[in-house]
Amino acid sequence: MKRIVRSWKIWIGIGLFLLGILIPYWLKPQLMELNQLLQIMNLKSDGNALMVNAFLVVSINTIISIPQFLGVVMLGDGMAETFNRSELKTIIPLIVVPLAYVMVNVMTPLNYSFGATDIFLWLMIVVMQKLSKQKLNMGMKLLVFSQLIFGITWLNQVPFLTPYGFGQGSLSIKVKQVAIQIGFDQVLSLYANVLFFIFVASAVTLWIYLVLYMEKWTISQDLHRAQLAAQESRSGREVLHLVHDLKTPLTVIEGLVSLMELRWPDSKMQEYCQTIYGSIHSMSKMVSEILYEDRKYWCELKELIDYIRASRPNAANIAVDIEIEVESQAKIYINKIRMTRAIINLIDNALDAIQERGNGMVVLRVRTLPNVVSLEVEDNGCGILADRVKRIWKTGYSTKNHPGVGLAFVRQVAEGHGGSVNVKSNVGQGTKFWITLPLGESQ
């Protein structure tokens, strides 16, 4: 149930569907006037008025059909994504569209028939949806389907198609009866067929153009991400070579210190040498953690927080509040350098989010839960739009003017430690990221 509530496609689909049902109720006075006008036309021969009335009938049917069909398309897509059942994209519309006609007929005295036109229209929409592979957004679908619906609805006005289930609604039947009675049935058929071919051809052409455009755009985005990944990989290799080269001077320094111990054996010099040895070993350990992702050690949470605090000075006069709610001596098995870099990435993003806020606040919170530890970074900034939340983890995606590799790196580090990273955001209220890691014996 929660998944249905969170699906914006389902709610938009329901809203459009209800709008399509209410439109005939709002247009009921105009529909009744049109019905009376068609009855009066039985008494006089007026071809021009007939064509105008046919156009009005098609326009009204199109206005009613567009939100209904778009609504069931969105509803089917939303239900299919929510329950991971692709067949719902077809099953739900086939059930809901006839239901819409039943509800419309209850609200208006005129008869609206679910016939061959609607089946033909729905088959075309299903085929176009399948071939486009869901690359078109809501606005693109509105452009294409509105032209398609307007074109196909003209088939309801072709007199010789009536026996085949086209145009069984009361208004369409009366238009065709008047056309036959005044001898305009062939003209009406020609008029309707020409408009059918023009608008359907226009809709199909526009659909092909939009699909090809989206294909090209997708390929360009994939290429951009590949370029960023290659750039990141190349930069990473260069950094690794540089860090690896640091081991050589460290070894030289360690050798020189050992010679100093032999040369000057006084106690003060021995103390200095031991201090240098400690610094060399710490530096060597850091180099190893940078070079090898799987190089992990047991680390107390307090030690990790102190290292994060030392590695990330306050920026823009904004302090990062740190709240620690952990058990005494709690330990995690991590690559301290990489985990620190991941946390600092989250802190930097949080600081960017509160730049324009006078009361901006960023909190790093460490909490222990049963068998896991939660490292949380929370801000009260602008928040993240719902449609962007799924994209923020992709390499190359960024809302700032630099390569978007930060959050992709954070996820990589979290999963590399057997954990996970999650996000919760409310637009205008703030965002919270949290990394969950195994704690102590659970590792």
C-alpha angles and dihedrals in degrees: 000000000000090000090055092049091052096048108100091189092061092050094047089048092052091047094051091045092053090046090055090052095048096048094074089051091053092045094045095110092051091045091052091049090051090049091053091047091055091051091052090051089065086074098053138036112239116150095180093054089047092056091048091051091047089053091050092050092050092046093050092047089050093050089051096044100046098069091039095054095038089048094053091044090055091042092051092047092048095049091046092052094043096051097027091236112132093190089069088074088071103028098053096051092047088056100037101045095060088045089056091056091050091052092046091052089052091055099044131044091227123092116244112189128205098218146140093307093059093045091050090047093049093048090053092049091049092050092047091048091051095047094045090052091218093296094132120086127218095273093050092049090051091054094048101038095045091058091042093050093046091050098045093044088066088071086073088068096055107104098204092054093059095092089056094060100268119134102005094153118111096246094047091047091052093049090053093044091053090047092053093045094053094038097251097116095108092046090049091049092051092045092049096044093049092051090045093055094042097052097038091049089048092049093048092047091049090047092052091048093050093046092050090046092052091046089053092046091049091050091050091050092049089049091049091051091047090051091050091048090050090047091048091047092049092047090047092053091049091051091048091052090049093048091046089054089057089071091069097061090041090056091048092050091049090052092049092049091053089053090050089054090054094043098047109027096175117129097247092053090047089054091051092048092052089051090052090047090054092050091048092051091048091049091047090051091051091049090051092050091051093047098046122043092198093052100111135164137187107267131182113235090234090055091051092050092048090051091049090049091051093045096048114052119194112279130206089001089291115131123210110228113220121206116186119194101167137131118260113275092001110172137197130193105236149139094251097200095052094042090050091050090051093051092047089052089057092046092050091051090049091051090051090052094056099042093107095044121095092206096040116163134183121190128192106201126187117195133170120220129177105307093339140075123218119212106194130188113190132177137177094224134124096298130219126281114247094240090055098051094084092047099051092081094058119103108248097027113120138150090203132067098267137072111291102233100119102088093036087056091048091054091046092053094046094049091043087061094050092258139101141232126222138179137210120186139172118193110246093008107066147262136264125199120185133186115207117204134177112261130220115309092012086076 
